[in-house]
Amino acid sequence: MIKNELVMELEELVPPGRRSKVVNEAIMKELMALKRQRLTERLLAIKQKSPSLSTDEIVAVLKEDRRKR
C-alpha cells in the first residue's frame, strides 16, 4: 500500500501520464540499491574469510598469472 501522503504529493508534483513512469523508476532505483547492499555484504563476508595479502604479494601473484598465459 502506498501512503496517502505520498499519493497526494505524487499527484501534486507529477503530471498525469508521467506518474507511472516516476513510480516505476523509483522502485527500480530502490531495488538496485538493495541489490548493491546485499552484494556489498556478501563481498565483505568473503573478504573476512580470505587471507590478507600485501600489495607486493598481489603484484607477485598477478605477474605469475600473466607469465603463465
N, C-alpha and C positions, 0 to 999 in steps of 0.2 A: 504494500500500500504506500502511496505517496502522500506525505503530509499535506494537509490543506494549505498551510502557509507556503509550501514550495510550489504547489499548483498555482496559487494566486500570484506569486512572484513571477513564475514562468509565463503566465498569461499576460502579466503587465509588461514584461521585458521583451518577450519574443513574439513576433507576429504570427498569426495563424498560418499554417502551411510550412513553418520552419521548426515548430515545437518538437515534432517527432525526431527530426534530424538532431536537434540540440540534445534531447534526452538520450538518443542512441549514442551520440559522441561522448556524452558524459559517462555513460555506462561503460563504453569501450575504454575510456581513459582510466576509470577506476579498476576495471578488470586487469588492464595492463600493469597498473601499479601493484595490484595484489600478486600477479604473476612474478613481477620483478622482486617483490618482497620474499615470496616463497623460494625463488631461485637463489637469492642472496643468503637466506637462511641455510639452504642446502649446501651452498659453497662454503659458508663459514663452518658448518659441521664437518665437511670434508677436510677443510684446512686444519681444523683442530686435531683430526685423526692422522694427518700426514706429518712426516718429519720436516723440521725446518731446515732449509738449505741456505747457505751463504750465497752471495752474488757470484763469487768465484766458482762455487760448486755448480751453480746453474749454468754459467758460461761453459764450464768444462763439459757438462753433460750435453749441452747444445752442440758444441764443437764436435764431440764424439759422434753424436747422432748425424750431423751433416757429413762427417767424414765417411760414414757407412753407406751413404746414398750414392 
